[in-house]
Amino acid sequence: MSLRKYAYYLVSAGELLARVENWPLIARLFLKRPLPGPPLIRLRGSGVQFRVRGAMDLWIVKETFLDRFYERYGAPVVDGWTVVDVGAGIGDFAILAARGHPNTRVFAFEPFPESFALLQENLRLNGVSNVQALPEAIGGQTGTLSLDLSSGEPLQFSTEGLPPPEKTLTVPCLSLADAFERQAIQRCDLLKLDCEGAEYEILFRASDALMGRIGHLVMEYHDGVSHLGHRDLVDFLEGKGFTVRTHRNAAHEHLGFLYAFRPQSA
């Protein structure tokens, strides 16, 4: 483990202990100790709480709510925006975008049934009513796609490099254009993507007209899942009129955050 990665994990551990109210659960989650059900994690001083399955869910909540990565490397949500959350997981970003922004509409797409159930539960626990949870994947085209379940970690399930059929799950899928049409989304002020490599297919198949309806875009990018990398995303988005910024992940070379915006939307 590099010194930079070691320092990141050490600081993160301290942050979790300081800012998770019921912090004794943290060790049990990271040590994979059995629990009677998805534990409830409460963030100190915020009123925010999440049902999580394990350490990865907790880590995602930390990055979204404690580190504020999507705001630090992207842009804060403005009340009244329309937000589309692709790869909503257990609802961390959707809740961040919706809480305190009563006039914001959030469309949260999550195809994995277990994650979708937690997304709905976490919306209820946090009293969030301006998020529409949708049990579908977003991909290059409408139909179905297969989720790769081989990692065993729901937040890392992808559609790339599929293993034998017994380790996949077929889920309904919409193209970004069809998702916008079905939900009557005329303008997407912020598109958030965290879909384990599917971002390339989703964006590269979108029409110029559709891309022109997006003001801001923030994502976790994934290099190494195909022949494409984040530099291809940068070139593509700049060609569509966006200004693009990237930030490398502190612990993993193949991950990072990408923020794209149109100058008139900044």
N, C-alpha and C positions, 0 to 999 in steps of 0.2 A: 504494500500500500504506500503510495507517495505521501510525502509530508503534507502537501496541500490537501489531499483527500482525508488524511488522518485528522488534520486540524479542523476541516469542515465537519466531520462526524463528531468530534469532541465538542465543538461549539454548539452543534445541533442538539446533542444530548443534554447539555446544560440548559438550552433554551426550552426543551420539552419539560424538563423537571421544574423549571421556574414558572412555566406558563400553562401547564395542564393542572387543573385544580385537583383531580383525583390521580395524582402522579404515581402512586404505587402500582397502578395497572401497567405502566410503561414497561417495566422489567418483564412482567408476565407475557406481554405481547411480543417483545423481542426475543424472549427465550422460548416462545411457542408453547407456553404452559396451557393446559386445557382450561377452558372457561365454559360456564353453562350456556352461554349464548353470546351474540355480538355485544361486547361491552360498550357502555356509554362513556365517551370521553367529554369532559367539560373544560372549556377554555377559560382560564381565570379572568375575571373582570369584564367579560364580554357578553355573557349570557348565551354564547354559542355552544352547541353540543352536537356530537356525532356518534351514531352507531358505527363501529368499525369491526372488521373481521380479524385484523392482525396488524403487524408492524408496518406493512406497506400502506395500508389505508391511513394509519396514523401519520406516516411520513408525508403523504400527500396533503393531509390537512395542515401539517406544519408548514409546508412550502407555500400553500395558498393563503392561509390565514395568519400565520405568525411571521413568515418571511415576506409575504406579500409579493411573491415573484411576478405574478401577472400584472401587478401595478408597477413594481419597480422596473421591470423590463418592458412593460407595455404602457398602458394608460388607465387611470382610474375610471370606473364607470360613471357616467353622468346621468342624473335622474331624467327619465323620459326616453332614454335610449332603448332600441330594440337590440337584444343580445342573442346570438345563437351559439350554444355550447355543444360542440361535437366531441363525444367521448366524455360524457358528464360524470361517469364513475359513480361515486356515492354522493355527489351533489356539492362538493366543496366549492367549486367556482360558481356554480349557479346560485348558491346561497350567498356567497360574497357579493355577487353582482346585484342580487335582489334586495338584500337587507339594507334598510335605510334609503332605498330608492323606490318609493311606492308607485311611481309613474313609469318605471322601467318594466319592459316585458322581456322575459327570458324563456327561450325555447331550448330545453335540455334533452339531447339525444343520447341514449345509452342502451345498447342492444343486449348486453349480457343480463339474463333474468335476475341473478342474485344481486348484482350491482344495482339494477333498476329498482328492486324492492327496497334496498337500503337508501337509494336516492329519494324514493317516495317517503320513507320513514323519516329521513333527516329533514326533508321539507316540512313535515308535520311537526317534528320536535322543535324546530326553530320558528314555527309560526309563519312560514313563508307562503304567500298565496299568489304571488305574481310570477311564478315559474310554471310553465307547462312541461311536464315530464313525458317524453315520447320514447317508447321501447323499440327504437329502430337504429340501425347503423346508417351512417352517411358514407357513401362510396362514390366510385366513378360513374356508376349507372344504377338505375332502379332495378330491383329484383331480389335476389338473395346473395349472401356471401357466407363463407365459412370462417369462423373464428378459430384460431390456433390456440388450443387449450394446453399445449404441452408444457408451458412454463409452470403451470399450477398456481400462478399468481394472477387473479382476475384483472388487475389494473395494467397488466403487461400482455394481455391477450391481443394478438394481431391477426391480420389477414395475409401476411407474407410468410413464405417458406413453410408451407403447410406440411404437417406430419401425416402419418397414416390416418384414414378416416375416423377411426375410433377415438381420436384425440381432437376432433373438431366439433363445432356446433354450428348448424345452419341457422342464420338469423335473417329477418327482413332487412332490406337495404333500400335507401333512397339516394338518388343523386342530389347534389346540393340544389340544383335548379328545381327538382320536384319537391324537395323539402320546403323551399321558399314558396312555391306555388300552393302546396297543400295548406300551409299555415298563413297564407295571404301576407307574406313578408315582402313589402315593397322596398324597404330600405333596411339594411343591416348595419347598425352603427358600429357593432363590434362582433366579429367572428372569432371565437376561441376554438382551437383545435388541440386535442391531445389524444391521438388515435393510432399510436404505435406504428407509424410508417405509412398509414393510409392517406396522410396529408398530401402526398405527391399525386396520387390518383384523383383525389377529390378536387384539388385546385387545377391541375393541368388539364382536366376535362371540362372545366367551367368555361362558359362563353365569356367573351369580352363584355357583353351587356350585363351578365350576372356579376362579374367582378366589379363593374362600375357601380353597382348598388351597395358595395361594401366600403365603409369608411375607415375602419380600423381592423386589424387582424393581429392576433397574438397566439402563439403556439409553442409547445415544446416540440422541437424537431428531433428526428431520429435518423442518424447516419448509419449506414451499414446494413439496413434491412433490404436494400435492393441496389442496383447500380447507380441510383440517384443519391445526392447528398444535399445538405442545406444550401450549398452554393448555387445549386440548380434552382432552389426555391427563391433565393435572392435575385438571381437573374430574371426569373419568370415574373416575379412581383414588380421589380423595377421596370420591366417591359410593359407592365399594365398601369404604370403611372404612380406606383407607391414609392415612398421613401422607406428604406428598410434598415433596421438595426438588428444585430445579433449579439448574443451573450453566451459564452461557453458555460456548460454546467461545471460547478465547482469540484465535482467528484468523478464525473464520467466524460471521457473525451468524445464519445459518440452522441452525446445529448447536449441540448442547449435550448435557449429561448430565442424566438424570432418575433420581432414587432414590426409591422408594416402599417403605414398610414398615408393617407392622401394629404398633401400640404394644406388644402382648404378645410380638412377635418380636424387639424391639430388645434 
